Amino acid sequence: MKADLLIRNAGQLCTLSGPEGPRRGHQLADIGVIADGAVASLDGDIVAAGPESEVLRELELDQETIEVDAGGALVTPGFVDPHTHAMFGRYRADEYALRVAGKPYVEIAAMGGGIHASVSDFNKRSDEELLEMNLRRLRRMILSGSTTIEVKSGYALNLDNELRALELISHMDRELPIPLIATFLGAHEIPPKWRENREVHIREIVETWLVKVAEQGIARFADIFCEPTVFTLTESEYILSAARELGLRIKIHADEIAPGYGAAALAARLGACSADHLIVMSDADMPVLAASDTVAVLLPATSLGLASVEFAPARKMIESGIAVALATDFNPGSSCTESMGFVLSLACSALRMTPAEALCAATHNAAWACGEGTKTGSLVPGKRADILIHDCLDFRELPYHMGFNSVRKVFAGGQDIGFSANDIRDIVPLN
């Protein structure tokens, strides 16, 4: 068997091999740890992974094969980030300062902050500004180990600019060495001018916006912010059902604010790919989600960014049989982090997940949460050669060494990513 890339001398290789599909319960901790491992790829796909002696017996190496010595370090699949808002203008650091001083998010929004502040900023920016800003941010995410990233629209709240946001995501997907998964989040908030006549706006989303998004052909998913103060359960079902009929897969921002509202159960009933946040999900809805194929995407950095001590009940979820994934929720307001490594630390310390569960949730299960489970998330033959070499020896160091970017080298589709921190450190003007 031929290979054009061979990574050898991995002191610890985590393949995440095992059953396909989102993993649950005890399966979540099975990360396929192999001592003295190696992984090989050809034309961007993995052809062999396992103990180095076995991999070498399978391969026919030649002068075209690039050999990389991992130096006894940890090697894992690339991280998959299945929930981000990485298409925005300025950061909202001013609001963060208010939150940590004790001002509630609702009051900040009433002052003109929150999502609407990002909408106002996004809609006045040029394509060139938005691409310059967000390409730098996404390169930072890649250097932190993310080799597949979901990116949502949602900071326009008008049809033309929502379509523009999806076009810009598509442009970045072509320019970057990793795949971006586009999600339409036009139902992120009710625009102020429609608050007194929301039925008209919702009907327009269903009858016009979703149709145009489907015709554009960029978005894989449609998402919605389902809360009693944003889009209700009834409205969410109406919009998501229409999106599904048009061929879009669906996701839901669920049970983040209103305790036990039931959005997670709605996600399961509608066959959503994922239900995300779930900070205040009710115990009664856990068996419903566990019996479905919907993945629970937990976003612990959001709680931290909101200066909250309330986190999703991950242990209860895992014990109930729910398939759990992790994501950054990278956005300009509530979760300003590009680092999946930092999310692993929060998952262990705040959500009480084990290091093995967190790694599986950030790779294998995260891939299933954005429709990429058959393509990436584990180091098994046939999947994309998305591989990380870390600056550590043991997978438990990933969450343990907090705030440290462990990633030494990133391979995306079998290729060294080809840029460095020097490409992302320039300051981009905020105005």
C-alpha positions as a Markdown table, in Angstrom:
| # | Residue | x | y | z |
|---|---|---|---|---|
| 1 | Met | 0.0 | 0.0 | 0.0 |
| 2 | Lys | 1.4 | 3.4 | -1.0 |
| 3 | Ala | 1.4 | 6.5 | 1.1 |
| 4 | Asp | 2.5 | 10.1 | 0.5 |
| 5 | Leu | 2.5 | 11.0 | 4.2 |
| 6 | Leu | 3.7 | 9.0 | 7.1 |
| 7 | Ile | 3.7 | 10.3 | 10.7 |
| 8 | Arg | 5.6 | 7.9 | 12.9 |
| 9 | Asn | 7.1 | 7.7 | 16.4 |
| 10 | Ala | 3.8 | 8.9 | 18.1 |
| 11 | Gly | 4.4 | 8.1 | 21.7 |
| 12 | Gln | 0.6 | 8.0 | 22.1 |
| 13 | Leu | -1.7 | 7.8 | 19.1 |
| 14 | Cys | -5.4 | 8.4 | 19.8 |
| 15 | Thr | -7.3 | 7.0 | 16.7 |
| 16 | Leu | -10.9 | 7.3 | 18.0 |
| 17 | Ser | -11.5 | 4.1 | 16.1 |
| 18 | Gly | -14.6 | 2.2 | 17.0 |
| 19 | Pro | -18.3 | 2.2 | 16.2 |
| 20 | Glu | -19.5 | 4.8 | 13.7 |
| 21 | Gly | -22.2 | 7.2 | 14.5 |
| 22 | Pro | -22.4 | 9.5 | 17.5 |
| 23 | Arg | -21.0 | 7.8 | 20.6 |
| 24 | Arg | -22.8 | 7.6 | 23.9 |
| 25 | Gly | -22.3 | 6.5 | 27.5 |
| 26 | His | -19.2 | 4.4 | 28.0 |
| 27 | Gln | -18.4 | 4.5 | 24.3 |
| 28 | Leu | -17.5 | 8.2 | 24.7 |
| 29 | Ala | -14.4 | 7.3 | 26.7 |
| 30 | Asp | -13.1 | 4.8 | 24.2 |
| 31 | Ile | -10.6 | 6.9 | 22.2 |
| 32 | Gly | -8.4 | 4.1 | 20.8 |
| 33 | Val | -5.1 | 4.9 | 22.6 |
| 34 | Ile | -2.1 | 3.2 | 20.9 |
| 35 | Ala | 1.5 | 3.3 | 22.2 |
| 36 | Asp | 4.3 | 3.8 | 19.7 |
| 37 | Gly | 1.9 | 4.5 | 16.9 |
| 38 | Ala | 1.9 | 5.8 | 13.3 |
| 39 | Val | -0.6 | 7.1 | 10.8 |
| 40 | Ala | -0.3 | 7.2 | 7.0 |
| 41 | Ser | -2.3 | 8.9 | 4.2 |
| 42 | Leu | -2.5 | 9.0 | 0.5 |
| 43 | Asp | -4.1 | 11.8 | -1.6 |
| 44 | Gly | -5.5 | 13.4 | 1.6 |
| 45 | Asp | -7.1 | 10.3 | 3.1 |
| 46 | Ile | -5.9 | 7.9 | 5.8 |
| 47 | Val | -4.7 | 4.5 | 4.6 |
| 48 | Ala | -3.3 | 3.1 | 7.8 |
| 49 | Ala | -3.2 | 3.9 | 11.6 |
| 50 | Gly | -2.1 | 1.8 | 14.5 |
| 51 | Pro | 1.1 | 0.5 | 16.1 |
| 52 | Glu | 4.1 | 1.7 | 14.0 |
| 53 | Ser | 5.4 | -1.8 | 13.4 |
| 54 | Glu | 2.1 | -2.9 | 11.9 |
| 55 | Val | 1.6 | 0.3 | 9.8 |
| 56 | Leu | 5.1 | -0.1 | 8.4 |
| 57 | Arg | 4.4 | -3.7 | 7.4 |
| 58 | Glu | 1.4 | -2.5 | 5.4 |
| 59 | Leu | 3.2 | 0.3 | 3.5 |
| 60 | Glu | 5.4 | 0.6 | 0.5 |
| 61 | Leu | 7.4 | 3.7 | 1.1 |
| 62 | Asp | 9.3 | 5.5 | -1.7 |
| 63 | Gln | 11.0 | 8.8 | -2.3 |
| 64 | Glu | 7.7 | 10.5 | -2.7 |
| 65 | Thr | 6.6 | 9.7 | 0.8 |
| 66 | Ile | 7.0 | 12.6 | 3.3 |
| 67 | Glu | 8.0 | 11.1 | 6.7 |
| 68 | Val | 7.3 | 13.2 | 9.8 |
| 69 | Asp | 8.8 | 12.1 | 13.2 |
| 70 | Ala | 6.4 | 13.0 | 16.0 |
| 71 | Gly | 9.3 | 12.7 | 18.5 |
| 72 | Gly | 7.3 | 10.6 | 20.9 |
| 73 | Ala | 4.6 | 13.2 | 21.2 |
| 74 | Leu | 0.8 | 12.8 | 21.3 |
| 75 | Val | -1.0 | 12.5 | 17.9 |
| 76 | Thr | -4.8 | 12.9 | 17.6 |
| 77 | Pro | -7.4 | 13.7 | 15.0 |
| 78 | Gly | -7.9 | 17.3 | 14.2 |
| 79 | Phe | -10.5 | 19.1 | 16.4 |
| 80 | Val | -14.0 | 19.6 | 14.8 |
| 81 | Asp | -15.8 | 22.8 | 15.9 |
| 82 | Pro | -19.5 | 22.3 | 15.2 |
| 83 | His | -20.9 | 25.6 | 16.4 |
| 84 | Thr | -19.3 | 29.0 | 15.7 |
| 85 | His | -20.5 | 32.5 | 14.6 |
| 86 | Ala | -17.2 | 33.3 | 12.9 |
| 87 | Met | -18.6 | 35.8 | 10.4 |
| 88 | Phe | -18.9 | 39.1 | 12.2 |
| 89 | Gly | -17.3 | 42.6 | 12.4 |
| 90 | Arg | -16.1 | 44.1 | 15.7 |
| 91 | Tyr | -15.7 | 42.4 | 19.1 |
| 92 | Arg | -18.1 | 43.5 | 21.9 |
| 93 | Ala | -15.4 | 43.8 | 24.6 |
| 94 | Asp | -17.3 | 46.8 | 26.0 |
| 95 | Glu | -20.2 | 44.5 | 26.9 |
| 96 | Tyr | -18.0 | 42.0 | 28.6 |
| 97 | Ala | -16.7 | 44.7 | 30.9 |
| 98 | Leu | -20.3 | 45.5 | 31.8 |
| 99 | Arg | -21.2 | 41.8 | 32.4 |
| 100 | Val | -18.4 | 41.2 | 34.8 |
| 101 | Ala | -19.4 | 44.3 | 36.7 |
| 102 | Gly | -22.8 | 42.7 | 37.2 |
| 103 | Lys | -25.0 | 44.1 | 34.5 |
| 104 | Pro | -27.4 | 41.4 | 33.1 |
| 105 | Tyr | -27.3 | 40.6 | 29.4 |
| 106 | Val | -31.0 | 41.6 | 29.0 |
| 107 | Glu | -30.2 | 45.1 | 30.3 |
| 108 | Ile | -27.2 | 45.4 | 28.0 |
| 109 | Ala | -29.4 | 44.4 | 25.0 |
| 110 | Ala | -32.0 | 47.0 | 26.0 |
| 111 | Met | -29.2 | 49.6 | 25.9 |
| 112 | Gly | -28.5 | 48.7 | 22.2 |
| 113 | Gly | -26.0 | 45.9 | 22.9 |
| 114 | Gly | -26.2 | 42.2 | 22.3 |
| 115 | Ile | -26.9 | 40.6 | 18.9 |
| 116 | His | -28.4 | 43.9 | 17.5 |
| 117 | Ala | -25.1 | 45.7 | 18.1 |
| 118 | Ser | -23.3 | 43.1 | 15.9 |
| 119 | Val | -26.1 | 43.4 | 13.3 |
| 120 | Ser | -25.6 | 47.1 | 13.0 |
| 121 | Asp | -21.9 | 46.7 | 12.7 |
| 122 | Phe | -22.0 | 43.8 | 10.2 |
| 123 | Asn | -24.4 | 45.5 | 7.8 |
| 124 | Lys | -22.2 | 48.6 | 7.4 |
| 125 | Arg | -19.0 | 46.7 | 6.6 |
| 126 | Ser | -17.6 | 45.9 | 3.2 |
| 127 | Asp | -16.9 | 42.4 | 1.9 |
| 128 | Glu | -13.2 | 43.2 | 2.0 |
| 129 | Glu | -13.3 | 44.2 | 5.7 |
| 130 | Leu | -15.3 | 41.2 | 6.7 |
| 131 | Leu | -13.0 | 38.8 | 4.8 |
| 132 | Glu | -9.8 | 40.3 | 6.2 |
| 133 | Met | -11.1 | 40.1 | 9.8 |
| 134 | Asn | -12.6 | 36.6 | 9.7 |
| 135 | Leu | -9.9 | 34.9 | 7.6 |
| 136 | Arg | -7.4 | 35.9 | 10.3 |
| 137 | Arg | -9.7 | 34.6 | 13.0 |
| 138 | Leu | -10.3 | 31.3 | 11.2 |
| 139 | Arg | -6.5 | 30.9 | 10.7 |
| 140 | Arg | -6.1 | 31.3 | 14.4 |
| 141 | Met | -8.7 | 28.6 | 15.0 |
| 142 | Ile | -6.8 | 26.3 | 12.6 |
| 143 | Leu | -3.5 | 26.9 | 14.4 |
| 144 | Ser | -5.3 | 26.0 | 17.6 |
| 145 | Gly | -6.1 | 22.6 | 16.0 |
| 146 | Ser | -9.6 | 23.0 | 14.4 |
| 147 | Thr | -9.6 | 21.2 | 11.0 |
| 148 | Thr | -13.3 | 21.4 | 10.3 |
| 149 | Ile | -15.4 | 24.4 | 11.4 |
| 150 | Glu | -19.1 | 25.2 | 11.2 |
| 151 | Val | -19.8 | 28.9 | 10.5 |
| 152 | Lys | -23.2 | 30.6 | 10.9 |
| 153 | Ser | -24.7 | 33.6 | 9.3 |
| 154 | Gly | -27.0 | 35.6 | 11.6 |
| 155 | Tyr | -25.6 | 39.0 | 12.1 |
| 156 | Ala | -27.5 | 40.6 | 9.2 |
| 157 | Leu | -31.2 | 39.9 | 9.9 |
| 158 | Asn | -32.1 | 41.0 | 6.4 |
| 159 | Leu | -32.2 | 38.8 | 3.4 |
| 160 | Asp | -29.7 | 40.4 | 1.2 |
| 161 | Asn | -27.0 | 40.6 | 3.9 |
| 162 | Glu | -27.7 | 37.1 | 5.2 |
| 163 | Leu | -27.1 | 35.8 | 1.7 |
| 164 | Arg | -24.0 | 38.0 | 1.5 |
| 165 | Ala | -22.8 | 36.4 | 4.8 |
| 166 | Leu | -23.2 | 32.9 | 3.3 |
| 167 | Glu | -21.3 | 34.0 | 0.1 |
| 168 | Leu | -18.5 | 35.3 | 2.3 |
| 169 | Ile | -18.4 | 32.0 | 4.2 |
| 170 | Ser | -18.2 | 30.1 | 0.9 |
| 171 | His | -15.3 | 32.4 | -0.2 |
| 172 | Met | -13.4 | 31.6 | 3.0 |
| 173 | Asp | -14.1 | 27.9 | 2.5 |
| 174 | Arg | -12.4 | 28.1 | -0.9 |
| 175 | Glu | -9.4 | 30.1 | 0.5 |
| 176 | Leu | -8.7 | 28.1 | 3.6 |
| 177 | Pro | -7.1 | 24.6 | 3.7 |
| 178 | Ile | -9.9 | 23.1 | 5.8 |
| 179 | Pro | -13.7 | 22.7 | 5.1 |
| 180 | Leu | -16.1 | 25.3 | 6.5 |
| 181 | Ile | -19.7 | 24.1 | 7.0 |
| 182 | Ala | -22.2 | 26.9 | 6.4 |
| 183 | Thr | -25.3 | 27.4 | 8.5 |
| 184 | Phe | -28.1 | 29.9 | 7.8 |
| 185 | Leu | -29.1 | 31.6 | 11.1 |
| 186 | Gly | -31.5 | 34.3 | 9.8 |
| 187 | Ala | -33.7 | 33.4 | 12.7 |
| 188 | His | -31.1 | 34.6 | 15.2 |
| 189 | Glu | -33.3 | 37.4 | 16.7 |
| 190 | Ile | -36.4 | 39.4 | 15.8 |
| 191 | Pro | -35.4 | 42.7 | 14.1 |
| 192 | Pro | -36.7 | 45.7 | 16.2 |
| 193 | Lys | -39.0 | 46.9 | 13.3 |
| 194 | Trp | -40.9 | 43.6 | 13.3 |
| 195 | Arg | -41.4 | 43.1 | 17.1 |
| 196 | Glu | -44.9 | 44.4 | 16.9 |
| 197 | Asn | -45.7 | 42.4 | 13.8 |
| 198 | Arg | -43.6 | 39.3 | 14.2 |
| 199 | Glu | -45.9 | 37.0 | 12.3 |
| 200 | Val | -45.2 | 38.9 | 9.1 |
| 201 | His | -41.5 | 38.6 | 9.6 |
| 202 | Ile | -41.7 | 34.9 | 10.4 |
| 203 | Arg | -43.8 | 34.3 | 7.3 |
| 204 | Glu | -41.3 | 36.1 | 5.2 |
| 205 | Ile | -38.4 | 33.9 | 6.6 |
| 206 | Val | -40.4 | 30.8 | 5.6 |
| 207 | Glu | -41.8 | 31.9 | 2.3 |
| 208 | Thr | -38.9 | 34.0 | 0.9 |
| 209 | Trp | -35.7 | 33.8 | 2.9 |
| 210 | Leu | -35.4 | 30.0 | 3.2 |
| 211 | Val | -36.3 | 29.6 | -0.5 |
| 212 | Lys | -33.5 | 32.0 | -1.5 |
| 213 | Val | -31.0 | 30.3 | 0.8 |
| 214 | Ala | -31.9 | 26.9 | -0.6 |
| 215 | Glu | -31.6 | 28.2 | -4.2 |
| 216 | Gln | -28.2 | 29.8 | -3.3 |
| 217 | Gly | -27.0 | 26.3 | -2.4 |
| 218 | Ile | -24.3 | 27.3 | 0.1 |
| 219 | Ala | -25.8 | 26.6 | 3.5 |
| 220 | Arg | -26.0 | 22.9 | 4.7 |
| 221 | Phe | -28.0 | 23.7 | 7.8 |
| 222 | Ala | -30.7 | 26.1 | 9.0 |
| 223 | Asp | -30.5 | 27.1 | 12.7 |
| 224 | Ile | -32.8 | 29.1 | 15.0 |
| 225 | Phe | -32.5 | 30.7 | 18.5 |
| 226 | Cys | -35.4 | 29.0 | 20.3 |
| 227 | Glu | -36.3 | 30.8 | 23.5 |
| 228 | Pro | -39.6 | 32.2 | 24.7 |
| 229 | Thr | -38.2 | 35.8 | 24.3 |
| 230 | Val | -36.8 | 35.1 | 20.8 |
| 231 | Phe | -38.5 | 32.4 | 18.6 |
| 232 | Thr | -41.0 | 30.3 | 20.4 |
| 233 | Leu | -41.4 | 26.5 | 20.1 |
| 234 | Thr | -44.3 | 26.9 | 17.7 |
| 235 | Glu | -42.4 | 29.4 | 15.6 |
| 236 | Ser | -39.3 | 27.4 | 15.6 |
| 237 | Glu | -41.1 | 24.2 | 14.5 |
| 238 | Tyr | -42.8 | 26.2 | 11.7 |
| 239 | Ile | -39.5 | 27.7 | 10.4 |
| 240 | Leu | -37.4 | 24.5 | 10.8 |
| 241 | Ser | -40.0 | 22.3 | 9.2 |
| 242 | Ala | -40.0 | 24.6 | 6.2 |
| 243 | Ala | -36.2 | 24.5 | 6.0 |
| 244 | Arg | -36.2 | 20.7 | 6.2 |
| 245 | Glu | -38.7 | 20.5 | 3.3 |
| 246 | Leu | -36.4 | 22.6 | 1.2 |
| 247 | Gly | -33.5 | 20.1 | 1.8 |
| 248 | Leu | -31.7 | 21.9 | 4.6 |
| 249 | Arg | -30.6 | 20.0 | 7.6 |
| 250 | Ile | -31.5 | 21.6 | 10.9 |
| 251 | Lys | -30.0 | 22.7 | 14.2 |
| 252 | Ile | -31.4 | 24.5 | 17.2 |
| 253 | His | -30.0 | 26.9 | 19.8 |
| 254 | Ala | -31.9 | 25.2 | 22.6 |
| 255 | Asp | -32.6 | 25.6 | 26.3 |
| 256 | Glu | -29.9 | 28.2 | 27.0 |
| 257 | Ile | -31.9 | 30.7 | 29.0 |
| 258 | Ala | -35.4 | 29.6 | 30.0 |
| 259 | Pro | -35.3 | 26.5 | 32.3 |
| 260 | Gly | -36.9 | 23.4 | 30.9 |
| 261 | Tyr | -38.4 | 25.2 | 27.9 |
| 262 | Gly | -38.4 | 22.1 | 25.8 |
| 263 | Ala | -36.4 | 23.1 | 22.8 |
| 264 | Ala | -34.1 | 20.0 | 23.1 |
| 265 | Ala | -37.2 | 17.8 | 22.9 |
| 266 | Leu | -38.3 | 19.7 | 19.8 |
| 267 | Ala | -34.9 | 19.1 | 18.2 |
| 268 | Ala | -35.2 | 15.4 | 18.8 |
| 269 | Arg | -38.8 | 15.3 | 17.4 |
| 270 | Leu | -37.8 | 17.2 | 14.3 |
| 271 | Gly | -34.7 | 15.0 | 13.7 |
| 272 | Ala | -32.3 | 17.9 | 14.1 |
| 273 | Cys | -28.6 | 17.1 | 13.6 |
| 274 | Ser | -27.8 | 18.9 | 16.9 |
| 275 | Ala | -29.3 | 20.8 | 19.8 |
| 276 | Asp | -26.8 | 23.3 | 21.1 |
| 277 | His | -26.2 | 25.0 | 24.5 |
| 278 | Leu | -28.6 | 23.1 | 26.7 |
| 279 | Ile | -27.5 | 24.9 | 29.9 |
| 280 | Val | -31.0 | 24.7 | 31.5 |
| 281 | Met | -32.3 | 21.6 | 29.8 |
| 282 | Ser | -34.8 | 19.7 | 31.9 |
| 283 | Asp | -34.2 | 16.2 | 33.3 |
| 284 | Ala | -37.5 | 15.1 | 31.8 |
| 285 | Asp | -36.2 | 15.8 | 28.2 |
| 286 | Met | -33.0 | 13.8 | 28.6 |
| 287 | Pro | -34.6 | 10.4 | 27.7 |
| 288 | Val | -36.2 | 12.0 | 24.6 |
| 289 | Leu | -32.9 | 13.4 | 23.4 |
| 290 | Ala | -31.1 | 10.1 | 24.3 |
| 291 | Ala | -33.5 | 8.1 | 22.2 |
| 292 | Ser | -32.8 | 10.3 | 19.1 |
| 293 | Asp | -29.9 | 10.7 | 16.7 |
| 294 | Thr | -29.6 | 14.4 | 17.7 |
| 295 | Val | -26.2 | 15.3 | 19.1 |
| 296 | Ala | -26.1 | 17.6 | 22.2 |
| 297 | Val | -23.5 | 20.3 | 21.5 |
| 298 | Leu | -22.2 | 21.8 | 24.7 |
| 299 | Leu | -20.6 | 25.3 | 24.8 |
| 300 | Pro | -19.0 | 25.8 | 28.2 |
| 301 | Ala | -17.0 | 28.9 | 27.1 |
| 302 | Thr | -20.3 | 30.7 | 26.6 |
| 303 | Ser | -21.1 | 30.3 | 30.3 |
| 304 | Leu | -17.7 | 31.6 | 31.2 |
| 305 | Gly | -18.0 | 34.5 | 28.7 |
| 306 | Leu | -21.4 | 35.5 | 30.2 |
| 307 | Ala | -19.7 | 35.6 | 33.6 |
| 308 | Ser | -22.0 | 32.8 | 34.7 |
| 309 | Val | -21.4 | 29.8 | 37.0 |
| 310 | Glu | -24.2 | 27.7 | 35.3 |
| 311 | Phe | -23.1 | 25.0 | 32.9 |
| 312 | Ala | -24.8 | 22.3 | 30.9 |
| 313 | Pro | -25.4 | 19.1 | 33.0 |
| 314 | Ala | -23.0 | 17.0 | 31.0 |
| 315 | Arg | -22.7 | 14.2 | 33.4 |
| 316 | Lys | -26.4 | 13.6 | 33.6 |
| 317 | Met | -26.5 | 13.8 | 29.8 |
| 318 | Ile | -23.8 | 11.2 | 29.4 |
| 319 | Glu | -25.3 | 8.9 | 32.0 |
| 320 | Ser | -28.7 | 9.1 | 30.3 |
| 321 | Gly | -27.2 | 8.0 | 26.9 |
| 322 | Ile | -27.2 | 11.4 | 25.1 |
| 323 | Ala | -24.5 | 11.8 | 22.4 |
| 324 | Val | -22.5 | 14.8 | 23.6 |
| 325 | Ala | -20.2 | 17.0 | 21.5 |
| 326 | Leu | -18.2 | 20.2 | 22.3 |
| 327 | Ala | -17.8 | 23.5 | 20.4 |
| 328 | Thr | -16.3 | 27.0 | 21.0 |
| 329 | Asp | -19.4 | 29.0 | 20.1 |
| 330 | Phe | -16.8 | 31.6 | 18.9 |
| 331 | Asn | -18.7 | 34.9 | 18.6 |
| 332 | Pro | -18.2 | 38.6 | 19.2 |
| 333 | Gly | -20.4 | 38.8 | 22.4 |
| 334 | Ser | -20.7 | 35.8 | 24.7 |
| 335 | Ser | -17.8 | 33.4 | 23.8 |
| 336 | Cys | -14.7 | 35.1 | 22.4 |
| 337 | Thr | -12.5 | 32.1 | 22.1 |
| 338 | Glu | -11.1 | 30.3 | 19.0 |
| 339 | Ser | -9.5 | 27.5 | 21.1 |
| 340 | Met | -11.0 | 24.0 | 21.2 |
| 341 | Gly | -8.2 | 23.1 | 23.6 |
| 342 | Phe | -9.5 | 25.7 | 26.1 |
| 343 | Val | -13.0 | 24.2 | 25.6 |
| 344 | Leu | -11.6 | 20.8 | 26.6 |
| 345 | Ser | -10.3 | 22.2 | 29.8 |
| 346 | Leu | -13.7 | 23.7 | 30.6 |
| 347 | Ala | -15.4 | 20.5 | 29.7 |
| 348 | Cys | -13.3 | 18.6 | 32.3 |
| 349 | Ser | -13.2 | 21.2 | 35.1 |
| 350 | Ala | -16.7 | 22.7 | 34.7 |
| 351 | Leu | -18.8 | 20.0 | 33.0 |
| 352 | Arg | -17.0 | 17.1 | 34.9 |
| 353 | Met | -16.3 | 15.2 | 31.7 |
| 354 | Thr | -13.2 | 13.0 | 31.7 |
| 355 | Pro | -10.3 | 13.9 | 29.4 |
| 356 | Ala | -11.1 | 10.9 | 27.2 |
| 357 | Glu | -14.8 | 11.9 | 26.9 |
| 358 | Ala | -13.9 | 15.5 | 26.1 |
| 359 | Leu | -11.5 | 14.4 | 23.4 |
| 360 | Cys | -14.1 | 12.2 | 21.8 |
| 361 | Ala | -16.7 | 15.0 | 22.1 |
| 362 | Ala | -14.3 | 17.5 | 20.4 |
| 363 | Thr | -13.4 | 15.2 | 17.5 |
| 364 | His | -15.6 | 12.1 | 16.6 |
| 365 | Asn | -18.9 | 13.3 | 18.0 |
| 366 | Ala | -18.3 | 16.9 | 17.0 |
| 367 | Ala | -17.9 | 15.7 | 13.4 |
| 368 | Trp | -21.3 | 14.0 | 13.6 |
| 369 | Ala | -22.8 | 17.2 | 15.0 |
| 370 | Cys | -22.0 | 19.1 | 11.8 |
| 371 | Gly | -22.7 | 16.3 | 9.2 |
| 372 | Glu | -19.0 | 15.3 | 8.7 |
| 373 | Gly | -19.0 | 12.1 | 10.8 |
| 374 | Thr | -18.3 | 9.8 | 7.8 |
| 375 | Lys | -15.4 | 12.1 | 6.6 |
| 376 | Thr | -13.4 | 13.2 | 9.7 |
| 377 | Gly | -13.2 | 13.0 | 13.5 |
| 378 | Ser | -11.1 | 9.8 | 13.8 |
| 379 | Leu | -7.9 | 8.4 | 12.4 |
| 380 | Val | -9.2 | 5.4 | 10.5 |
| 381 | Pro | -8.7 | 4.3 | 6.9 |
| 382 | Gly | -10.9 | 6.1 | 4.4 |
| 383 | Lys | -11.3 | 9.3 | 6.5 |
| 384 | Arg | -9.7 | 12.7 | 5.7 |
| 385 | Ala | -6.1 | 12.9 | 7.1 |
| 386 | Asp | -6.9 | 15.7 | 9.6 |
| 387 | Ile | -4.1 | 15.1 | 12.1 |
| 388 | Leu | -2.6 | 17.0 | 15.0 |
| 389 | Ile | 0.9 | 16.6 | 16.5 |
| 390 | His | 0.8 | 18.0 | 20.1 |
| 391 | Asp | 3.5 | 19.5 | 22.3 |
| 392 | Cys | 2.7 | 16.9 | 25.0 |
| 393 | Leu | 3.0 | 13.2 | 25.7 |
| 394 | Asp | -0.4 | 12.2 | 27.0 |
| 395 | Phe | -4.0 | 13.0 | 25.9 |
| 396 | Arg | -4.8 | 14.0 | 29.5 |
| 397 | Glu | -2.5 | 16.9 | 29.2 |
| 398 | Leu | -4.8 | 18.5 | 26.7 |
| 399 | Pro | -7.4 | 19.7 | 29.3 |
| 400 | Tyr | -4.9 | 19.7 | 32.2 |
| 401 | His | -2.5 | 22.3 | 30.7 |
| 402 | Met | -5.1 | 25.1 | 30.7 |
| 403 | Gly | -4.8 | 28.1 | 28.3 |
| 404 | Phe | -1.9 | 26.5 | 26.5 |
| 405 | Asn | -2.1 | 25.8 | 22.7 |
| 406 | Ser | -0.7 | 22.3 | 22.7 |
| 407 | Val | -0.8 | 22.0 | 18.9 |
| 408 | Arg | 2.7 | 21.8 | 17.3 |
| 409 | Lys | 1.7 | 20.8 | 13.8 |
| 410 | Val | -1.6 | 20.7 | 11.9 |
| 411 | Phe | -2.2 | 18.5 | 8.8 |
| 412 | Ala | -5.5 | 19.1 | 7.0 |
| 413 | Gly | -6.3 | 16.5 | 4.3 |
| 414 | Gly | -2.8 | 15.2 | 4.6 |
| 415 | Gln | -1.2 | 18.6 | 4.0 |
| 416 | Asp | 0.8 | 20.8 | 6.3 |
| 417 | Ile | -1.4 | 23.9 | 6.7 |
| 418 | Gly | 1.2 | 26.2 | 5.3 |
| 419 | Phe | 0.9 | 29.3 | 7.5 |
| 420 | Ser | 2.0 | 30.3 | 10.9 |
| 421 | Ala | 1.3 | 32.7 | 13.7 |
| 422 | Asn | 3.0 | 35.4 | 11.7 |
| 423 | Asp | 0.1 | 35.3 | 9.3 |
| 424 | Ile | -2.6 | 36.2 | 11.9 |
| 425 | Arg | -1.1 | 38.6 | 14.4 |
| 426 | Asp | -1.6 | 41.9 | 12.6 |
| 427 | Ile | -4.1 | 44.1 | 14.2 |
| 428 | Val | -7.2 | 44.6 | 12.2 |
| 429 | Pro | -8.9 | 48.1 | 12.7 |
| 430 | Leu | -12.2 | 47.8 | 14.6 |
| 431 | Asn | -13.9 | 50.7 | 12.9 |
